[in-house]
Amino acid sequence: QFRNKEELFVAVGRMKLQSVVDQSEKIISSEKGFIVKLIDYLEMMHENVRHMSIKVLSDVFNDNGMLSSIIEDHINNAVFDRFSVLLKQGYAEKMIDDRVDNIFLVYSTFRILRC
């Protein structure tokens, strides 16, 4: 039972975010190489946002409400953590130059995804 539209929107948002976490875990824990995982990960992220309208995304990221803070927390924790694990594999497989900062790669990639 939801008291208002925002509670419903937050519940749906949480379910979608959990789905992204589950999909991320599946990709990260697979036995595939770094490049294949990276492509799978970026395609998964793209697929999860491509069906959302620009207006909805803009409203969520420009709103200071509960869903906006939940999404920001999710991106800053769950998504970055999983992507960092993927980047560590890239370093280990010598697919990423170890002089490139991990934080820079994570930030740059997610800034691109947000555009």
N, C-alpha and C positions, 0 to 999 in steps of 0.2 A: 504494500500500500504506500503510495507516494503522496505527500502533502501538496506538492506543487511541481511545476515543470522542471525547475532546476534540480530537484531531487531525482526525477526520472532521468534527466540528461546526465547527471553525475553517475547514476547507476549504470547506464548504458556505456558511458565513457570508461568506467572502471572495468566493465566486461571486455570492452575492446582492448584496453591496455593490457589486461591479463592475457588476452589472445596473442598480442604482440610478444609478450614475455615468453609464452609457451612456444610460439613459432621460433623465436630467437634461440631458445634453449635447444630446440630440435636441430637447428642449423649448426650452432656452436658445438654441440656434442657429437655431430656426425664424424665419420672417419675421412671425410673429403679433405682435399688440400686447401690451402689458404685462398687461392684465387677463386675456386669454385664456391667456397663458403662466402667469400666477400660478395660475389655476384648474387648468390642466393639471398644473402642478408639484405643487400640494397634493393633487390627486386621485391622482397617481402615488405620492406619498409615503404617502397613506392606503391605497391599494391594496396597497402593499408590506408594510404592517404589519398590515392587518386580518385576514389569514389566520393570523397568529401568535397563539398562545394567550397570555393574560395571564401564565400561569405561566412560559412560555418567556421572554417579554420581561422579566418580573421577575427571573428567574434570571440572565439575561444581564447586566442592568444592576446587579444587586446582587452579582454575582460579581466577584472581583478577578482572574479568569483572563485568559488570552490573548485570547479572543474579545471579552471586555468592553473591553479596552484597544484592540483593533483597531477595534471599533465606535465608541468614543469618539473615536479619532483620525480615523476616517472622517467622523464628524459634524462635528468641529471643523475639518477641512480641506476635504475634497472637497465635502461638502454645503453648508457655509456659504459657501465660495468661489463655488459655482454660484448659490446663492440671492442672494448679494451682487451678482452680475452682473445677475440679474433685477431686483433693487431699483434698481440704477443706471438701468436702462431705465425703471422707474417714475418716478424723479426726472426723467429727461430728457423723458418724456412729460407731466410735470406731474400725474401721477396720485398722487404722494406729496408731501406738503408738505415742502419742503427744510429745514424747521426740525426735523423728526423725525429722530433719530439712526438711522443705518443699523444699528449694532450692536444697538440696542434692538429694532428690527423683527425682525432675524434671531433674536435670543435669544427674544423673545416668541413668534414663530411656532413655533420648534422646541420651546419649553416646552409649547405647546398640543398639538403633535403627539405629544409624549411622554405626555401625560395620557390 
